[in-house]
Amino acid sequence: MGCTSIKRLVNGYLASSLGVSTNNEEVTGIKGRNIPLYQGGYNQKILYISGVAMRISKSQNSPAMKIAEAIAGHLSQNSNSLFNVQVVSPGWIYVELMDSTLADWLHCFTVNRNENWNLEQFPLKEKITCDPHYQLTNSLTIFNIQYAYSRCFSLLRLAHQERLIELDITDVKIFLSAKAIPWLNSDQKLRLNHPDESFLIHQLVKVVDNLVCTDSGSSINWEKAGINLSQAFERFWSSCRIWGEVKIHSPELAQGRLGLLILTQLVLRSVLEDKLGIVAPVEL
């Protein structure tokens, strides 16, 4: 799985399944990025919901449930076990990420596999365009986003100094892990299952979706997106320890939590500098 947004990944598989599960793709009027798809609410799982079957049932002259079951069946058989797919009446298609899929996504965005890496090579960068007409409305909100970014940066630097995690510091404002982070436990389940860990991951997936999927980018309130992510980080940091007993007895869990900080500072920097035109400060 390449570095992309989860929404784009799910959309691609849905588009492929749509083409083989309907009578005529041209009749549907829905192709590629036009497939209706949105992230479900926070429930400690990464879930996407599509109503494409209901939208095209009339043009296909077939019940929405029948179309949804055909699409879901093809998706289940041809998605390489990336998702758990269900059909919900009256024709919703629920696509839930497997833990292994989420771990691969986290790995892709947090581990440096290129010795000459820099921000311009990061997959998000080439897809983000700053809106020069965006008007900032709340300086306190901006400060809080900057503070969360700076806090992530300082915590990662401390963890690197204490050798809790090995970071590659090739960019003055970005840290990436130099080695693979143990996202999964021995049962191939995500280590990060605390509600506040799951909520931060949910927010990270949501913001990356909005950064990468340009169809929704123009309608995003980036200050709100940034502060929501910052608050999710603060919630995570207040209840999910990294040092002390966790560092001593569960170093893999501590490294996983540091991995979330890596992605959080990377995404917050993109929101600040690429969407809001504000400097992401290393220190405040």
WOGI-V280867 format. One record per residue. PSI is psi in degrees with one decimal (none if undefined). OMEGA is omega in degrees with one decimal (NA if undefined). Layout:
PSI OMEGA
PSI OMEGA
This chain:
121.1 179.4
169.2 179.4
109.3 177.6
179.6 175.5
153.2 177.8
-38.5 179.9
-42.5 179.0
-37.9 178.0
-50.3 -179.9
-41.9 -179.9
-42.0 -179.7
-42.8 178.8
-37.8 177.2
-41.6 179.7
-41.8 178.8
-42.4 -179.6
-33.8 179.7
-39.9 -177.3
-31.4 -177.1
-5.6 -175.0
2.1 178.0
165.0 -176.2
-37.6 -176.0
112.1 -176.3
-33.1 -179.4
-32.3 -177.7
-31.3 -173.6
-31.6 -176.0
9.3 -179.0
117.5 179.6
143.7 173.4
-119.0 -172.9
-10.3 -178.8
-2.4 178.5
125.4 178.6
123.5 -175.8
130.6 176.9
155.8 179.3
133.3 177.5
167.3 178.9
167.0 -176.6
121.9 175.3
26.9 -178.3
10.8 172.5
153.0 175.9
109.1 -173.4
136.8 174.1
144.2 -176.3
133.0 178.5
136.0 175.9
25.4 -175.7
-35.8 -178.3
-39.3 179.1
-32.9 -179.8
-33.3 -174.4
1.6 -174.9
-36.6 -179.0
-46.1 -179.2
-25.8 179.0
-6.4 -179.3
47.5 -177.0
146.7 179.8
143.8 -178.3
-39.1 -179.3
-39.0 180.0
-43.3 178.6
-44.8 -179.6
-41.7 179.9
-36.2 178.0
-44.3 179.2
-45.6 -178.6
-39.3 179.6
-45.9 178.7
-41.1 -179.6
-42.8 179.8
-39.3 -175.6
-19.9 -171.7
17.8 -178.3
15.3 175.1
37.0 177.4
28.6 177.5
-29.2 -171.8
160.1 165.4
120.0 -171.6
133.9 177.6
154.8 174.9
131.7 -178.2
130.8 179.1
140.9 8.4
14.8 178.9
18.8 176.8
144.3 173.8
118.2 180.0
123.9 -179.8
109.9 -177.8
131.4 -179.3
136.8 169.9
153.8 179.2
-38.1 -179.1
-34.5 178.0
-44.5 179.2
-38.7 178.2
-40.8 177.4
-40.3 179.6
-46.0 178.5
-42.2 178.6
-44.7 -175.4
-36.9 -174.4
-8.9 -174.3
-12.2 -176.9
130.7 179.0
112.8 177.4
8.5 -178.6
114.6 -175.8
-27.1 -178.4
27.2 -176.6
142.7 167.8
170.3 -172.5
-33.6 -178.3
-22.3 180.0
-8.7 -177.6
134.6 -174.4
-34.4 -179.3
-35.8 -170.2
-41.6 -175.5
-10.2 -177.9
-7.4 -176.5
135.1 175.2
125.6 -179.5
135.2 178.1
109.0 -176.1
-14.2 -177.8
0.8 -178.2
129.6 -178.4
120.8 177.1
141.1 -174.6
-19.3 -173.1
107.4 -176.9
-31.8 178.6
-39.3 177.1
-45.1 179.8
-42.3 178.9
-41.9 -179.0
-37.1 176.7
-43.9 178.0
-39.9 -179.6
-43.6 179.6
-42.5 178.0
-48.9 -178.1
-37.4 179.1
-44.2 176.0
-45.6 -177.7
-46.3 -177.4
-36.5 178.4
-40.4 178.2
-40.6 179.2
-40.6 178.2
-43.6 179.5
-37.2 178.0
-42.4 180.0
-34.2 -179.8
3.1 177.3
28.7 174.0
-29.8 176.0
145.8 178.1
115.8 -177.6
149.3 175.1
111.2 -175.0
76.4 -179.8
-8.1 177.6
134.7 -173.3
-21.0 -177.1
1.4 -175.1
132.1 172.1
138.3 170.8
154.0 179.1
136.0 -180.0
-17.4 -179.5
160.1 179.9
137.2 178.6
136.3 -178.2
76.8 -177.2
-34.6 -175.0
148.0 174.9
-171.4 -176.7
-20.3 177.3
9.2 -178.8
32.3 174.2
148.9 -178.9
129.8 178.5
-31.8 -172.8
88.2 -177.1
9.7 172.2
141.8 -178.6
-37.3 -178.3
-25.8 170.4
-46.6 -178.8
-37.4 -179.9
-39.5 177.3
-42.2 177.5
-42.6 178.1
-45.3 -180.0
-38.8 178.4
-45.8 178.4
-42.1 -178.5
-46.1 -177.8
-41.0 177.9
-39.8 174.5
-47.9 -177.4
-32.5 178.2
-41.1 -172.8
-40.0 -175.9
100.4 -173.0
-16.5 -178.8
-25.3 -179.4
-9.4 -173.1
-36.6 -174.8
-19.3 -177.1
6.1 -175.4
133.0 169.7
100.3 -171.6
-28.1 174.3
-44.7 179.3
-41.7 178.7
-42.5 -179.8
-42.8 -178.6
-34.0 176.4
-42.1 177.8
-40.4 178.7
-42.0 179.3
-35.5 176.1
-38.4 176.0
-46.1 -178.9
-39.3 177.8
-43.4 177.4
-47.7 -174.8
-31.5 -177.9
-20.6 -174.7
-8.9 -177.1
99.0 -176.6
152.8 177.1
-40.6 -178.3
-171.9 178.2
-132.3 -176.3
-35.8 -179.7
-45.1 179.5
-39.2 -176.2
-47.1 -171.0
-20.6 -179.0
63.3 -176.4
-31.3 178.8
-38.9 177.0
-42.4 178.1
-41.5 179.2
-37.6 176.6
-41.2 178.4
-36.4 174.6
-33.9 175.4
-38.4 176.5
-35.0 176.8
-36.3 177.8
-49.3 -178.7
-36.5 179.9
-46.4 -179.7
-32.1 178.9
-43.8 -179.0
-41.1 177.8
-37.8 177.7
-41.4 179.0
-41.0 178.5
-47.1 -177.4
-54.4 -170.3
-36.5 -175.4
-25.5 -177.9
-32.0 -178.2
-11.5 179.3
30.4 -177.1
142.7 179.1
135.3 173.3
102.9 -172.3
138.5 174.8
-38.3 179.7
146.7 176.1
none NA
